Amino acid sequence: MSKDYQMKAAINQKMIEMGERERLKELLRAKLVESGWKDQLKAHCKDVIREKGLEHVTVEDLVTEVTPKGRALVPDSVKKELLQRIRAFLAQHAALGFWLTPIHSPGFSKSTFSGLKCAAAEERSR
């Protein structure tokens, strides 16, 4: 298992434990509805079903067809806001030293977290 994968897993676990992942998901849902993304994607689904015919479309087909457009339609402002929130979370918790306890497992060294420390310093300087 790579160090990047281990770090991502540890960060994801900490975000789940602290409720941040759920808060980000709720923010994303609200922003996508607010931006009209949900309506655009719903219309695209209807178009795909009309083009192929209801009898000839499976859920898997629809997901395969709609996913790239769905990702492309997410407004940049929403992506930026989520990224800022994630960076702030990482910086805050790296500054408080929360990453050291749960992440000290085989394969991790203090140098693995230098990026988090830099992010924490950067966030504090703003």
C-alpha positions in Angstrom: 0.0 0.0 0.0 1.5 3.4 -1.0 2.1 6.2 1.4 -0.2 8.5 -0.6 -3.0 5.9 -0.3 -2.3 5.5 3.4 -2.3 9.3 4.0 -5.6 9.8 2.0 -7.2 7.0 4.0 -6.1 8.5 7.3 -7.3 11.9 6.3 -10.6 10.5 5.1 -11.0 8.6 8.4 -10.3 11.8 10.4 -12.8 13.8 8.4 -15.4 11.1 9.0 -14.7 10.9 12.7 -14.9 14.7 13.1 -18.1 15.0 11.0 -16.3 17.2 8.4 -17.0 14.8 5.5 -20.7 14.9 6.1 -20.7 18.7 6.4 -18.8 18.9 3.1 -21.3 16.6 1.4 -24.2 18.7 2.6 -22.5 21.9 1.4 -21.9 20.3 -2.0 -25.5 19.2 -2.3 -26.7 22.7 -1.4 -24.3 24.4 -3.8 -25.2 22.0 -6.7 -28.9 22.6 -6.2 -28.3 26.4 -5.8 -26.3 26.5 -9.0 -28.8 24.6 -11.1 -26.5 21.7 -11.6 -29.1 19.2 -10.4 -31.7 20.4 -12.9 -29.2 20.4 -15.7 -28.2 16.8 -15.0 -31.8 15.7 -14.7 -32.6 17.3 -18.1 -29.5 15.5 -19.6 -30.8 12.1 -18.1 -34.2 12.7 -19.7 -32.5 13.5 -23.1 -30.4 10.3 -22.9 -33.5 8.2 -22.1 -35.5 9.8 -24.9 -32.6 9.3 -27.4 -32.1 5.6 -26.6 -35.6 4.7 -25.5 -36.6 3.7 -22.1 -36.6 0.0 -22.9 -32.9 0.2 -24.1 -31.4 2.1 -21.2 -30.1 0.5 -18.0 -29.1 2.3 -14.9 -25.5 1.4 -15.7 -25.8 2.9 -19.2 -27.3 6.1 -17.8 -24.6 6.5 -15.2 -21.8 5.8 -17.8 -23.3 8.4 -20.1 -24.2 11.1 -17.6 -21.2 11.0 -15.2 -18.6 12.8 -17.4 -21.1 15.6 -18.1 -22.1 15.8 -14.5 -18.5 16.3 -13.5 -17.9 18.9 -16.2 -21.0 20.8 -15.1 -19.9 21.4 -11.5 -19.2 25.1 -11.3 -15.6 26.1 -10.6 -16.7 28.3 -7.7 -18.2 25.2 -6.0 -14.9 23.2 -6.6 -12.9 26.1 -5.2 -15.0 26.5 -2.1 -14.8 22.8 -1.3 -11.1 22.8 -1.8 -10.7 25.8 0.5 -12.7 24.1 3.2 -10.7 20.9 2.9 -7.4 22.8 3.0 -8.6 24.8 6.1 -9.6 21.6 7.8 -6.2 20.0 7.1 -4.3 23.1 8.2 -6.3 23.5 11.4 -5.9 19.9 12.4 -2.3 19.6 11.3 -1.5 22.7 13.4 -3.1 21.1 16.4 -1.1 17.9 15.9 -4.2 15.7 15.4 -2.6 13.8 12.5 0.3 12.4 14.5 -1.7 10.1 16.7 -4.0 8.2 14.3 -1.5 8.1 11.5 1.5 6.8 13.3 1.5 3.4 11.7 4.0 1.4 9.8 5.1 3.2 6.6 4.6 6.7 7.9 7.3 9.1 8.8 7.2 12.7 10.0 8.4 13.8 6.6 5.2 12.4 5.1 3.3 15.2 6.7 5.6 18.1 5.7 3.0 19.1 3.1 0.3 19.3 5.8 2.6 21.4 8.0 3.2 23.8 5.0 -0.5 24.0 4.4 -1.0 24.8 8.1 1.6 27.5 8.1 0.2 28.9 4.8 -3.4 29.0 6.3 -2.2 30.7 9.5 -0.4 33.4 7.5 -3.6 34.4 5.6 
